[in-house]
Amino acid sequence: AAADPVSVLPGSLERGSWCNEHDTIHGRLDIIEEKVVKTVEHLESEIKSLLSIISETTSNIPITPGTPLIDIFDGKY
């Protein structure tokens, strides 16, 4: 019995119940991972839209002659 890792785990009387719990946890983690991926994709899309709007807005601002130009993105985008 000592060689069987399932019998060593506290609270696990049957291999089947332990496997079911393990599968349930992985199922929940899969759902969480899917939600995180969708959220990140949505946020990336929102950020791209906002950067596009900012870029369009800053390029349409009338500049007084002699005013130095400032790159608000510091050339990174």
All heavy atoms as a GROMACS GRO file, in nm:
protein
  590
    1ALA      N    1   0.082  -0.120   0.000
    1ALA     CA    2   0.000   0.000   0.000
    1ALA      C    3   0.086   0.126   0.000
    1ALA      O    4   0.046   0.226  -0.053
    1ALA     CB    5  -0.092   0.001   0.121
    2ALA      N    6   0.206   0.119   0.062
    2ALA     CA    7   0.292   0.236   0.069
    2ALA      C    8   0.346   0.275  -0.068
    2ALA      O    9   0.377   0.390  -0.093
    2ALA     CB   10   0.407   0.212   0.164
    3ALA      N   11   0.357   0.180  -0.161
    3ALA     CA   12   0.408   0.210  -0.295
    3ALA      C   13   0.303   0.277  -0.382
    3ALA      O   14   0.336   0.339  -0.482
    3ALA     CB   15   0.455   0.081  -0.361
    4ASP      N   16   0.176   0.265  -0.346
    4ASP     CA   17   0.068   0.326  -0.424
    4ASP      C   18   0.054   0.472  -0.383
    4ASP      O   19   0.014   0.501  -0.271
    4ASP     CB   20  -0.062   0.250  -0.398
    4ASP     CG   21  -0.177   0.302  -0.483
    4ASP    OD1   22  -0.152   0.385  -0.573
    4ASP    OD2   23  -0.291   0.260  -0.458
    5PRO      N   24   0.087   0.568  -0.474
    5PRO     CA   25   0.083   0.710  -0.435
    5PRO      C   26  -0.056   0.759  -0.397
    5PRO      O   27  -0.070   0.849  -0.318
    5PRO     CB   28   0.134   0.784  -0.560
    5PRO     CG   29   0.126   0.686  -0.671
    5PRO     CD   30   0.128   0.549  -0.612
    6VAL      N   31  -0.159   0.696  -0.451
    6VAL     CA   32  -0.296   0.738  -0.418
    6VAL      C   33  -0.328   0.706  -0.274
    6VAL      O   34  -0.392   0.783  -0.204
    6VAL     CB   35  -0.397   0.673  -0.515
    6VAL    CG1   36  -0.538   0.709  -0.474
    6VAL    CG2   37  -0.370   0.719  -0.658
    7SER      N   38  -0.283   0.591  -0.226
    7SER     CA   39  -0.314   0.552  -0.089
    7SER      C   40  -0.240   0.639   0.012
    7SER      O   41  -0.279   0.647   0.127
    7SER     CB   42  -0.282   0.404  -0.067
    7SER     OG   43  -0.142   0.383  -0.079
    8VAL      N   44  -0.133   0.705  -0.030
    8VAL     CA   45  -0.057   0.790   0.060
    8VAL      C   46  -0.125   0.926   0.078
    8VAL      O   47  -0.113   0.988   0.182
    8VAL     CB   48   0.088   0.809   0.006
    8VAL    CG1   49   0.166   0.903   0.094
    8VAL    CG2   50   0.156   0.675  -0.005
    9LEU      N   51  -0.199   0.969  -0.023
    9LEU     CA   52  -0.264   1.100  -0.016
    9LEU      C   53  -0.374   1.099   0.088
    9LEU      O   54  -0.459   1.009   0.089
    9LEU     CB   55  -0.322   1.138  -0.152
    9LEU     CG   56  -0.222   1.160  -0.264
    9LEU    CD1   57  -0.294   1.181  -0.396
    9LEU    CD2   58  -0.134   1.280  -0.234
   10PRO      N   59  -0.376   1.198   0.177
   10PRO     CA   60  -0.481   1.202   0.279
   10PRO      C   61  -0.617   1.230   0.215
   10PRO      O   62  -0.627   1.311   0.123
   10PRO     CB   63  -0.439   1.318   0.371
   10PRO     CG   64  -0.339   1.396   0.293
   10PRO     CD   65  -0.281   1.305   0.189
   11GLY      N   66  -0.717   1.161   0.261
   11GLY     CA   67  -0.853   1.186   0.215
   11GLY      C   68  -0.888   1.117   0.085
   11GLY      O   69  -0.999   1.131   0.037
   12SER      N   70  -0.797   1.043   0.025
   12SER     CA   71  -0.830   0.974  -0.100
   12SER      C   72  -0.844   0.825  -0.071
   12SER      O   73  -0.746   0.756  -0.052
   12SER     CB   74  -0.725   1.000  -0.206
   12SER     OG   75  -0.600   0.951  -0.166
   13LEU      N   76  -0.966   0.780  -0.066
   13LEU     CA   77  -0.991   0.641  -0.034
   13LEU      C   78  -0.998   0.555  -0.159
   13LEU      O   79  -0.964   0.438  -0.158
   13LEU     CB   80  -1.122   0.628   0.046
   13LEU     CG   81  -1.123   0.704   0.178
   13LEU    CD1   82  -1.261   0.695   0.242
   13LEU    CD2   83  -1.017   0.650   0.272
   14GLU      N   84  -1.043   0.614  -0.268
   14GLU     CA   85  -1.056   0.540  -0.392
   14GLU      C   86  -0.984   0.612  -0.503
   14GLU      O   87  -0.983   0.735  -0.510
   14GLU     CB   88  -1.203   0.528  -0.430
   14GLU     CG   89  -1.289   0.451  -0.333
   14GLU     CD   90  -1.434   0.449  -0.377
   14GLU    OE1   91  -1.460   0.476  -0.495
   14GLU    OE2   92  -1.519   0.420  -0.292
   15ARG      N   93  -0.924   0.536  -0.591
   15ARG     CA   94  -0.854   0.596  -0.705
   15ARG      C   95  -0.954   0.670  -0.795
   15ARG      O   96  -0.925   0.776  -0.846
   15ARG     CB   97  -0.778   0.490  -0.783
   15ARG     CG   98  -0.698   0.546  -0.897
   15ARG     CD   99  -0.607   0.439  -0.955
   15ARG     NE  100  -0.528   0.489  -1.063
   15ARG     CZ  101  -0.415   0.560  -1.050
   15ARG    NH1  102  -0.369   0.586  -0.930
   15ARG    NH2  103  -0.350   0.603  -1.154
   16GLY      N  104  -1.070   0.616  -0.814
   16GLY     CA  105  -1.172   0.677  -0.899
   16GLY      C  106  -1.212   0.816  -0.852
   16GLY      O  107  -1.224   0.908  -0.932
   17SER      N  108  -1.234   0.832  -0.724
   17SER     CA  109  -1.276   0.963  -0.672
   17SER      C  110  -1.164   1.065  -0.687
   17SER      O  111  -1.188   1.182  -0.717
   17SER     CB  112  -1.321   0.954  -0.527
   17SER     OG  113  -1.212   0.920  -0.444
   18TRP      N  114  -1.040   1.020  -0.667
   18TRP     CA  115  -0.926   1.112  -0.682
   18TRP      C  116  -0.914   1.156  -0.827
   18TRP      O  117  -0.892   1.274  -0.855
   18TRP     CB  118  -0.798   1.042  -0.636
   18TRP     CG  119  -0.678   1.130  -0.646
   18TRP    CD1  120  -0.639   1.222  -0.555
   18TRP    CD2  121  -0.584   1.136  -0.753
   18TRP    NE1  122  -0.524   1.285  -0.597
   18TRP    CE2  123  -0.488   1.234  -0.719
   18TRP    CE3  124  -0.569   1.068  -0.873
   18TRP    CZ2  125  -0.381   1.265  -0.801
   18TRP    CZ3  126  -0.462   1.099  -0.955
   18TRP    CH2  127  -0.369   1.197  -0.919
   19CYS      N  128  -0.928   1.062  -0.920
   19CYS     CA  129  -0.920   1.095  -1.063
   19CYS      C  130  -1.033   1.190  -1.104
   19CYS      O  131  -1.012   1.282  -1.183
   19CYS     CB  132  -0.926   0.969  -1.149
   19CYS     SG  133  -0.773   0.874  -1.142
   20ASN      N  134  -1.151   1.167  -1.052
   20ASN     CA  135  -1.265   1.254  -1.084
   20ASN      C  136  -1.240   1.396  -1.034
   20ASN      O  137  -1.270   1.493  -1.104
   20ASN     CB  138  -1.395   1.199  -1.024
   20ASN     CG  139  -1.441   1.074  -1.096
   20ASN    OD1  140  -1.402   1.046  -1.209
   20ASN    ND2  141  -1.524   0.997  -1.028
   21GLU      N  142  -1.187   1.406  -0.914
   21GLU     CA  143  -1.155   1.539  -0.859
   21GLU      C  144  -1.048   1.607  -0.942
   21GLU      O  145  -1.057   1.726  -0.972
   21GLU     CB  146  -1.110   1.525  -0.714
   21GLU     CG  147  -1.084   1.658  -0.646
   21GLU     CD  148  -1.042   1.640  -0.501
   21GLU    OE1  149  -1.080   1.540  -0.439
   21GLU    OE2  150  -0.972   1.730  -0.451
   22HIS      N  151  -0.948   1.530  -0.981
   22HIS     CA  152  -0.839   1.582  -1.064
   22HIS      C  153  -0.894   1.632  -1.198
   22HIS      O  154  -0.860   1.741  -1.244
   22HIS     CB  155  -0.735   1.471  -1.086
   22HIS     CG  156  -0.617   1.512  -1.165
   22HIS    ND1  157  -0.515   1.587  -1.111
   22HIS    CD2  158  -0.583   1.488  -1.294
   22HIS    CE1  159  -0.423   1.608  -1.204
   22HIS    NE2  160  -0.462   1.549  -1.316
   23ASP      N  161  -0.980   1.553  -1.261
   23ASP     CA  162  -1.042   1.592  -1.389
   23ASP      C  163  -1.129   1.716  -1.372
   23ASP      O  164  -1.130   1.804  -1.459
   23ASP     CB  165  -1.125   1.477  -1.446
   23ASP     CG  166  -1.039   1.361  -1.495
   23ASP    OD1  167  -0.917   1.382  -1.517
   23ASP    OD2  168  -1.094   1.250  -1.511
   24THR      N  169  -1.201   1.724  -1.262
   24THR     CA  170  -1.286   1.840  -1.235
   24THR      C  171  -1.202   1.967  -1.222
   24THR      O  172  -1.235   2.071  -1.278
   24THR     CB  173  -1.368   1.819  -1.106
   24THR    OG1  174  -1.449   1.702  -1.122
   24THR    CG2  175  -1.456   1.938  -1.077
   25ILE      N  176  -1.091   1.957  -1.151
   25ILE     CA  177  -1.002   2.072  -1.133
   25ILE      C  178  -0.945   2.116  -1.267
   25ILE      O  179  -0.944   2.235  -1.299
   25ILE     CB  180  -0.889   2.040  -1.033
   25ILE    CG1  181  -0.947   2.027  -0.892
   25ILE    CG2  182  -0.780   2.147  -1.037
   25ILE    CD1  183  -0.850   1.974  -0.788
   26HIS      N  184  -0.902   2.021  -1.349
   26HIS     CA  185  -0.848   2.055  -1.480
   26HIS      C  186  -0.955   2.116  -1.569
   26HIS      O  187  -0.927   2.210  -1.646
   26HIS     CB  188  -0.785   1.933  -1.547
   26HIS     CG  189  -0.644   1.911  -1.506
   26HIS    ND1  190  -0.540   1.983  -1.558
   26HIS    CD2  191  -0.589   1.827  -1.416
   26HIS    CE1  192  -0.427   1.945  -1.503
   26HIS    NE2  193  -0.454   1.849  -1.414
   27GLY      N  194  -1.077   2.067  -1.558
   27GLY     CA  195  -1.187   2.125  -1.635
   27GLY      C  196  -1.211   2.271  -1.597
   27GLY      O  197  -1.229   2.357  -1.683
   28ARG      N  198  -1.207   2.299  -1.468
   28ARG     CA  199  -1.225   2.436  -1.420
   28ARG      C  200  -1.110   2.525  -1.466
   28ARG      O  201  -1.130   2.640  -1.506
   28ARG     CB  202  -1.236   2.439  -1.268
   28ARG     CG  203  -1.365   2.381  -1.217
   28ARG     CD  204  -1.370   2.380  -1.067
   28ARG     NE  205  -1.492   2.321  -1.018
   28ARG     CZ  206  -1.514   2.289  -0.893
   28ARG    NH1  207  -1.420   2.310  -0.801
   28ARG    NH2  208  -1.628   2.236  -0.857
   29LEU      N  209  -0.988   2.471  -1.459
   29LEU     CA  210  -0.872   2.549  -1.504
   29LEU      C  211  -0.880   2.578  -1.654
   29LEU      O  212  -0.842   2.687  -1.698
   29LEU     CB  213  -0.742   2.474  -1.472
   29LEU     CG  214  -0.703   2.470  -1.325
   29LEU    CD1  215  -0.582   2.380  -1.305
   29LEU    CD2  216  -0.677   2.608  -1.270
   30ASP      N  217  -0.931   2.483  -1.732
   30ASP     CA  218  -0.948   2.506  -1.876
   30ASP      C  219  -1.047   2.619  -1.902
   30ASP      O  220  -1.025   2.703  -1.989
   30ASP     CB  221  -0.996   2.378  -1.946
   30ASP     CG  222  -0.888   2.271  -1.954
   30ASP    OD1  223  -0.768   2.304  -1.937
   30ASP    OD2  224  -0.924   2.153  -1.975
   31ILE      N  225  -1.154   2.622  -1.825
   31ILE     CA  226  -1.254   2.729  -1.839
   31ILE      C  227  -1.193   2.865  -1.803
   31ILE      O  228  -1.211   2.963  -1.875
   31ILE     CB  229  -1.379   2.700  -1.752
   31ILE    CG1  230  -1.454   2.578  -1.807
   31ILE    CG2  231  -1.470   2.822  -1.744
   31ILE    CD1  232  -1.561   2.525  -1.714
   32ILE      N  233  -1.118   2.868  -1.694
   32ILE     CA  234  -1.052   2.993  -1.652
   32ILE      C  235  -0.952   3.038  -1.757
   32ILE      O  236  -0.948   3.156  -1.793
   32ILE     CB  237  -0.984   2.975  -1.514
   32ILE    CG1  238  -1.089   2.956  -1.406
   32ILE    CG2  239  -0.893   3.093  -1.483
   32ILE    CD1  240  -1.033   2.913  -1.272
   33GLU      N  241  -0.873   2.944  -1.810
   33GLU     CA  242  -0.775   2.979  -1.913
   33GLU      C  243  -0.844   3.037  -2.036
   33GLU      O  244  -0.799   3.136  -2.092
   33GLU     CB  245  -0.694   2.856  -1.952
   33GLU     CG  246  -0.591   2.884  -2.059
   33GLU     CD  247  -0.515   2.760  -2.103
   33GLU    OE1  248  -0.557   2.647  -2.071
   33GLU    OE2  249  -0.412   2.777  -2.169
   34GLU      N  250  -0.954   2.976  -2.077
   34GLU     CA  251  -1.027   3.025  -2.194
   34GLU      C  252  -1.078   3.168  -2.170
   34GLU      O  253  -1.068   3.254  -2.258
   34GLU     CB  254  -1.144   2.932  -2.224
   34GLU     CG  255  -1.223   2.970  -2.347
   34GLU     CD  256  -1.338   2.875  -2.376
   34GLU    OE1  257  -1.335   2.759  -2.330
   34GLU    OE2  258  -1.431   2.917  -2.445
   35LYS      N  259  -1.131   3.194  -2.050
   35LYS     CA  260  -1.180   3.328  -2.019
   35LYS      C  261  -1.066   3.430  -2.017
   35LYS      O  262  -1.083   3.542  -2.063
   35LYS     CB  263  -1.253   3.328  -1.884
   35LYS     CG  264  -1.387   3.260  -1.890
   35LYS     CD  265  -1.459   3.265  -1.757
   35LYS     CE  266  -1.594   3.198  -1.766
   35LYS     NZ  267  -1.670   3.210  -1.641
   36VAL      N  268  -0.950   3.391  -1.964
   36VAL     CA  269  -0.835   3.481  -1.959
   36VAL      C  270  -0.789   3.513  -2.101
   36VAL      O  271  -0.763   3.630  -2.134
   36VAL     CB  272  -0.720   3.421  -1.875
   36VAL    CG1  273  -0.590   3.499  -1.895
   36VAL    CG2  274  -0.757   3.416  -1.728
   37VAL      N  275  -0.780   3.413  -2.187
   37VAL     CA  276  -0.738   3.435  -2.325
   37VAL      C  277  -0.834   3.529  -2.397
   37VAL      O  278  -0.792   3.623  -2.465
   37VAL     CB  279  -0.725   3.299  -2.401
   37VAL    CG1  280  -0.711   3.321  -2.550
   37VAL    CG2  281  -0.608   3.219  -2.348
   38LYS      N  282  -0.964   3.506  -2.380
   38LYS     CA  283  -1.063   3.593  -2.444
   38LYS      C  284  -1.054   3.736  -2.391
   38LYS      O  285  -1.066   3.833  -2.466
   38LYS     CB  286  -1.204   3.538  -2.424
   38LYS     CG  287  -1.234   3.417  -2.508
   38LYS     CD  288  -1.375   3.366  -2.487
   38LYS     CE  289  -1.404   3.245  -2.573
   38LYS     NZ  290  -1.540   3.196  -2.554
   39THR      N  291  -1.032   3.751  -2.262
   39THR     CA  292  -1.018   3.883  -2.201
   39THR      C  293  -0.896   3.955  -2.255
   39THR      O  294  -0.902   4.073  -2.291
   39THR     CB  295  -1.010   3.873  -2.048
   39THR    OG1  296  -1.129   3.809  -2.000
   39THR    CG2  297  -0.996   4.010  -1.983
   40VAL      N  298  -0.784   3.885  -2.265
   40VAL     CA  299  -0.661   3.946  -2.317
   40VAL      C  300  -0.680   3.987  -2.463
   40VAL      O  301  -0.641   4.097  -2.502
   40VAL     CB  302  -0.541   3.848  -2.302
   40VAL    CG1  303  -0.420   3.897  -2.381
   40VAL    CG2  304  -0.505   3.832  -2.156
   41GLU      N  305  -0.744   3.902  -2.542
   41GLU     CA  306  -0.769   3.936  -2.682
   41GLU      C  307  -0.858   4.059  -2.692
   41GLU      O  308  -0.835   4.147  -2.776
   41GLU     CB  309  -0.833   3.817  -2.755
   41GLU     CG  310  -0.738   3.703  -2.779
   41GLU     CD  311  -0.807   3.578  -2.833
   41GLU    OE1  312  -0.932   3.574  -2.838
   41GLU    OE2  313  -0.735   3.484  -2.871
   42HIS      N  314  -0.959   4.067  -2.608
   42HIS     CA  315  -1.048   4.183  -2.608
   42HIS      C  316  -0.972   4.310  -2.569
   42HIS      O  317  -0.987   4.414  -2.633
   42HIS     CB  318  -1.166   4.160  -2.512
   42HIS     CG  319  -1.255   4.277  -2.496
   42HIS    ND1  320  -1.346   4.316  -2.592
   42HIS    CD2  321  -1.266   4.366  -2.395
   42HIS    CE1  322  -1.408   4.425  -2.551
   42HIS    NE2  323  -1.363   4.457  -2.432
   43LEU      N  324  -0.890   4.300  -2.466
   43LEU     CA  325  -0.813   4.416  -2.422
   43LEU      C  326  -0.713   4.460  -2.528
   43LEU      O  327  -0.694   4.581  -2.550
   43LEU     CB  328  -0.741   4.385  -2.290
   43LEU     CG  329  -0.832   4.373  -2.168
   43LEU    CD1  330  -0.751   4.325  -2.048
   43LEU    CD2  331  -0.903   4.502  -2.138
   44GLU      N  332  -0.649   4.365  -2.596
   44GLU     CA  333  -0.556   4.400  -2.705
   44GLU      C  334  -0.630   4.477  -2.814
   44GLU      O  335  -0.579   4.576  -2.866
   44GLU     CB  336  -0.492   4.274  -2.764
   44GLU     CG  337  -0.385   4.214  -2.677
   44GLU     CD  338  -0.331   4.083  -2.735
   44GLU    OE1  339  -0.398   4.022  -2.821
   44GLU    OE2  340  -0.221   4.044  -2.694
   45SER      N  341  -0.749   4.431  -2.848
   45SER     CA  342  -0.829   4.499  -2.950
   45SER      C  343  -0.866   4.640  -2.906
   45SER      O  344  -0.856   4.735  -2.985
   45SER     CB  345  -0.956   4.417  -2.976
   45SER     OG  346  -1.042   4.485  -3.062
   46GLU      N  347  -0.906   4.654  -2.781
   46GLU     CA  348  -0.942   4.786  -2.729
   46GLU      C  349  -0.822   4.881  -2.729
   46GLU      O  350  -0.834   4.998  -2.765
   46GLU     CB  351  -0.998   4.774  -2.587
   46GLU     CG  352  -1.135   4.710  -2.579
   46GLU     CD  353  -1.243   4.794  -2.643
   46GLU    OE1  354  -1.245   4.917  -2.620
   46GLU    OE2  355  -1.325   4.737  -2.716
   47ILE      N  356  -0.706   4.830  -2.689
   47ILE     CA  357  -0.585   4.913  -2.685
   47ILE      C  358  -0.548   4.958  -2.826
   47ILE      O  359  -0.513   5.074  -2.849
   47ILE     CB  360  -0.469   4.838  -2.617
   47ILE    CG1  361  -0.498   4.828  -2.467
   47ILE    CG2  362  -0.336   4.908  -2.641
   47ILE    CD1  363  -0.403   4.738  -2.392
   48LYS      N  364  -0.555   4.866  -2.923
   48LYS     CA  365  -0.523   4.902  -3.061
   48LYS      C  366  -0.618   5.011  -3.112
   48LYS      O  367  -0.576   5.105  -3.179
   48LYS     CB  368  -0.530   4.780  -3.152
   48LYS     CG  369  -0.413   4.687  -3.135
   48LYS     CD  370  -0.425   4.564  -3.224
   48LYS     CE  371  -0.311   4.467  -3.198
   48LYS     NZ  372  -0.323   4.345  -3.279
   49SER      N  373  -0.746   4.998  -3.079
   49SER     CA  374  -0.844   5.100  -3.119
   49SER      C  375  -0.812   5.235  -3.056
   49SER      O  376  -0.815   5.338  -3.123
   49SER     CB  377  -0.986   5.059  -3.078
   49SER     OG  378  -1.030   4.952  -3.154
   50LEU      N  379  -0.781   5.233  -2.927
   50LEU     CA  380  -0.749   5.358  -2.857
   50LEU      C  381  -0.622   5.422  -2.914
   50LEU      O  382  -0.617   5.544  -2.934
   50LEU     CB  383  -0.734   5.334  -2.707
   50LEU     CG  384  -0.863   5.305  -2.632
   50LEU    CD1  385  -0.832   5.260  -2.490
   50LEU    CD2  386  -0.954   5.425  -2.632
   51LEU      N  387  -0.520   5.342  -2.940
   51LEU     CA  388  -0.396   5.396  -2.997
   51LEU      C  389  -0.422   5.454  -3.136
   51LEU      O  390  -0.366   5.558  -3.171
   51LEU     CB  391  -0.288   5.288  -3.003
   51LEU     CG  392  -0.226   5.249  -2.870
   51LEU    CD1  393  -0.132   5.130  -2.888
   51LEU    CD2  394  -0.154   5.365  -2.806
   52SER      N  395  -0.507   5.390  -3.212
   52SER     CA  396  -0.542   5.440  -3.345
   52SER      C  397  -0.613   5.574  -3.335
   52SER      O  398  -0.583   5.669  -3.408
   52SER     CB  399  -0.629   5.338  -3.417
   52SER     OG  400  -0.671   5.388  -3.541
   53ILE      N  401  -0.708   5.584  -3.242
   53ILE     CA  402  -0.783   5.709  -3.222
   53ILE      C  403  -0.688   5.819  -3.177
   53ILE      O  404  -0.694   5.932  -3.227
   53ILE     CB  405  -0.896   5.689  -3.119
   53ILE    CG1  406  -1.005   5.600  -3.179
   53ILE    CG2  407  -0.954   5.823  -3.074
   53ILE    CD1  408  -1.109   5.552  -3.078
   54ILE      N  409  -0.599   5.788  -3.084
   54ILE     CA  410  -0.503   5.888  -3.036
   54ILE      C  411  -0.412   5.933  -3.149
   54ILE      O  412  -0.386   6.052  -3.166
   54ILE     CB  413  -0.420   5.832  -2.918
   54ILE    CG1  414  -0.508   5.816  -2.794
   54ILE    CG2  415  -0.301   5.922  -2.886
   54ILE    CD1  416  -0.443   5.741  -2.680
   55SER      N  417  -0.366   5.838  -3.228
   55SER     CA  418  -0.277   5.870  -3.339
   55SER      C  419  -0.347   5.960  -3.440
   55SER      O  420  -0.290   6.060  -3.487
   55SER     CB  421  -0.230   5.742  -3.407
   55SER     OG  422  -0.146   5.772  -3.515
   56GLU      N  423  -0.471   5.928  -3.474
   56GLU     CA  424  -0.548   6.010  -3.568
   56GLU      C  425  -0.573   6.149  -3.511
   56GLU      O  426  -0.565   6.249  -3.583
   56GLU     CB  427  -0.681   5.942  -3.601
   56GLU     CG  428  -0.668   5.819  -3.685
   56GLU     CD  429  -0.799   5.742  -3.697
   56GLU    OE1  430  -0.903   5.794  -3.654
   56GLU    OE2  431  -0.795   5.629  -3.750
   57THR      N  432  -0.605   6.154  -3.384
   57THR     CA  433  -0.635   6.283  -3.319
   57THR      C  434  -0.511   6.371  -3.316
   57THR      O  435  -0.518   6.490  -3.348
   57THR     CB  436  -0.686   6.260  -3.176
   57THR    OG1  437  -0.801   6.176  -3.181
   57THR    CG2  438  -0.722   6.390  -3.109
   58THR      N  439  -0.397   6.315  -3.279
   58THR     CA  440  -0.276   6.397  -3.268
   58THR      C  441  -0.226   6.441  -3.405
   58THR      O  442  -0.167   6.548  -3.416
   58THR     CB  443  -0.163   6.322  -3.195
   58THR    OG1  444  -0.135   6.201  -3.264
   58THR    CG2  445  -0.199   6.294  -3.051
   59SER      N  446  -0.252   6.363  -3.508
   59SER     CA  447  -0.206   6.403  -3.642
   59SER      C  448  -0.294   6.513  -3.701
   59SER      O  449  -0.254   6.582  -3.793
   59SER     CB  450  -0.201   6.283  -3.736
   59SER     OG  451  -0.331   6.234  -3.760
   60ASN      N  452  -0.414   6.532  -3.648
   60ASN     CA  453  -0.507   6.634  -3.699
   60ASN      C  454  -0.506   6.763  -3.618
   60ASN      O  455  -0.582   6.854  -3.648
   60ASN     CB  456  -0.649   6.577  -3.703
   60ASN     CG  457  -0.664   6.466  -3.803
   60ASN    OD1  458  -0.594   6.461  -3.904
   60ASN    ND2  459  -0.754   6.374  -3.777
   61ILE      N  460  -0.423   6.771  -3.515
   61ILE     CA  461  -0.418   6.891  -3.433
   61ILE      C  462  -0.339   6.998  -3.510
   61ILE      O  463  -0.227   6.973  -3.553
   61ILE     CB  464  -0.349   6.863  -3.297
   61ILE    CG1  465  -0.433   6.765  -3.217
   61ILE    CG2  466  -0.326   6.992  -3.219
   61ILE    CD1  467  -0.368   6.722  -3.087
   62PRO      N  468  -0.401   7.114  -3.528
   62PRO     CA  469  -0.327   7.221  -3.597
   62PRO      C  470  -0.210   7.269  -3.510
   62PRO      O  471  -0.223   7.285  -3.390
   62PRO     CB  472  -0.431   7.332  -3.614
   62PRO     CG  473  -0.540   7.300  -3.519
   62PRO     CD  474  -0.534   7.154  -3.489
   63ILE      N  475  -0.096   7.285  -3.574
   63ILE     CA  476   0.024   7.325  -3.502
   63ILE      C  477   0.061   7.467  -3.541
   63ILE      O  478   0.064   7.502  -3.659
   63ILE     CB  479   0.140   7.230  -3.534
   63ILE    CG1  480   0.101   7.088  -3.492
   63ILE    CG2  481   0.268   7.273  -3.467
   63ILE    CD1  482   0.200   6.982  -3.532
   64THR      N  483   0.088   7.547  -3.439
   64THR     CA  484   0.132   7.685  -3.462
   64THR      C  485   0.274   7.680  -3.518
   64THR      O  486   0.358   7.606  -3.466
   64THR     CB  487   0.131   7.763  -3.329
   64THR    OG1  488   0.003   7.748  -3.267
   64THR    CG2  489   0.161   7.909  -3.351
   65PRO      N  490   0.299   7.758  -3.625
   65PRO     CA  491   0.435   7.758  -3.681
   65PRO      C  492   0.539   7.792  -3.574
   65PRO      O  493   0.518   7.879  -3.490
   65PRO     CB  494   0.430   7.867  -3.788
   65PRO     CG  495   0.285   7.880  -3.822
   65PRO     CD  496   0.209   7.845  -3.697
   66GLY      N  497   0.650   7.718  -3.575
   66GLY     CA  498   0.758   7.742  -3.480
   66GLY      C  499   0.745   7.661  -3.352
   66GLY      O  500   0.836   7.661  -3.269
   67THR      N  501   0.632   7.592  -3.333
   67THR     CA  502   0.613   7.509  -3.214
   67THR      C  503   0.687   7.377  -3.234
   67THR      O  504   0.668   7.311  -3.335
   67THR     CB  505   0.464   7.481  -3.189
   67THR    OG1  506   0.393   7.603  -3.182
   67THR    CG2  507   0.444   7.403  -3.060
   68PRO      N  508   0.771   7.337  -3.139
   68PRO     CA  509   0.842   7.209  -3.154
   68PRO      C  510   0.744   7.091  -3.145
   68PRO      O  511   0.649   7.094  -3.068
   68PRO     CB  512   0.941   7.206  -3.038
   68PRO     CG  513   0.889   7.304  -2.940
   68PRO     CD  514   0.805   7.405  -3.016
   69LEU      N  515   0.767   6.988  -3.227
   69LEU     CA  516   0.684   6.870  -3.225
   69LEU      C  517   0.726   6.777  -3.112
   69LEU      O  518   0.844   6.759  -3.087
   69LEU     CB  519   0.693   6.795  -3.359
   69LEU     CG  520   0.643   6.872  -3.481
   69LEU    CD1  521   0.666   6.787  -3.606
   69LEU    CD2  522   0.496   6.903  -3.466
   70ILE      N  523   0.628   6.720  -3.047
   70ILE     CA  524   0.654   6.626  -2.939
   70ILE      C  525   0.588   6.494  -2.975
   70ILE      O  526   0.469   6.490  -3.004
   70ILE     CB  527   0.598   6.677  -2.804
   70ILE    CG1  528   0.665   6.808  -2.766
   70ILE    CG2  529   0.618   6.572  -2.695
   70ILE    CD1  530   0.603   6.873  -2.643
   71ASP      N  531   0.665   6.387  -2.976
   71ASP     CA  532   0.611   6.254  -3.004
   71ASP      C  533   0.562   6.195  -2.872
   71ASP      O  534   0.641   6.155  -2.788
   71ASP     CB  535   0.719   6.166  -3.067
   71ASP     CG  536   0.666   6.030  -3.107
   71ASP    OD1  537   0.546   6.003  -3.086
   71ASP    OD2  538   0.744   5.950  -3.161
   72ILE      N  539   0.430   6.192  -2.855
   72ILE     CA  540   0.375   6.143  -2.726
   72ILE      C  541   0.401   5.994  -2.708
   72ILE      O  542   0.396   5.943  -2.597
   72ILE     CB  543   0.225   6.174  -2.710
   72ILE    CG1  544   0.143   6.101  -2.818
   72ILE    CG2  545   0.200   6.322  -2.711
   72ILE    CD1  546  -0.006   6.105  -2.794
   73PHE      N  547   0.428   5.922  -2.817
   73PHE     CA  548   0.457   5.780  -2.806
   73PHE      C  549   0.607   5.753  -2.800
   73PHE      O  550   0.650   5.640  -2.791
   73PHE     CB  551   0.398   5.704  -2.925
   73PHE     CG  552   0.249   5.714  -2.931
   73PHE    CD1  553   0.186   5.777  -3.037
   73PHE    CD2  554   0.169   5.660  -2.832
   73PHE    CE1  555   0.049   5.786  -3.044
   73PHE    CE2  556   0.031   5.668  -2.838
   73PHE     CZ  557  -0.029   5.732  -2.944
   74ASP      N  558   0.687   5.858  -2.808
   74ASP     CA  559   0.832   5.846  -2.802
   74ASP      C  560   0.886   5.751  -2.909
   74ASP      O  561   0.981   5.679  -2.887
   74ASP     CB  562   0.874   5.801  -2.662
   74ASP     CG  563   1.023   5.827  -2.634
   74ASP    OD1  564   1.081   5.917  -2.699
   74ASP    OD2  565   1.080   5.755  -2.550
   75GLY      N  566   0.818   5.748  -3.024
   75GLY     CA  567   0.862   5.666  -3.137
   75GLY      C  568   0.843   5.518  -3.119
   75GLY      O  569   0.896   5.439  -3.198
   76LYS      N  570   0.769   5.474  -3.019
   76LYS     CA  571   0.754   5.330  -2.990
   76LYS      C  572   0.638   5.267  -3.064
   76LYS      O  573   0.628   5.147  -3.068
   76LYS     CB  574   0.740   5.308  -2.840
   76LYS     CG  575   0.863   5.348  -2.762
   76LYS     CD  576   0.843   5.324  -2.615
   76LYS     CE  577   0.967   5.372  -2.539
   76LYS     NZ  578   0.951   5.358  -2.396
   77TYR      N  579   0.546   5.345  -3.120
   77TYR     CA  580   0.428   5.285  -3.183
   77TYR      C  581   0.417   5.329  -3.327
   77TYR      O  582   0.442   5.432  -3.368
   77TYR     CB  583   0.301   5.321  -3.106
   77TYR     CG  584   0.304   5.268  -2.966
   77TYR    CD1  585   0.337   5.349  -2.859
   77TYR    CD2  586   0.275   5.136  -2.941
   77TYR    CE1  587   0.342   5.300  -2.730
   77TYR    CE2  588   0.278   5.086  -2.812
   77TYR     CZ  589   0.310   5.168  -2.708
   77TYR     OH  590   0.313   5.117  -2.582
   0.00000   0.00000   0.00000
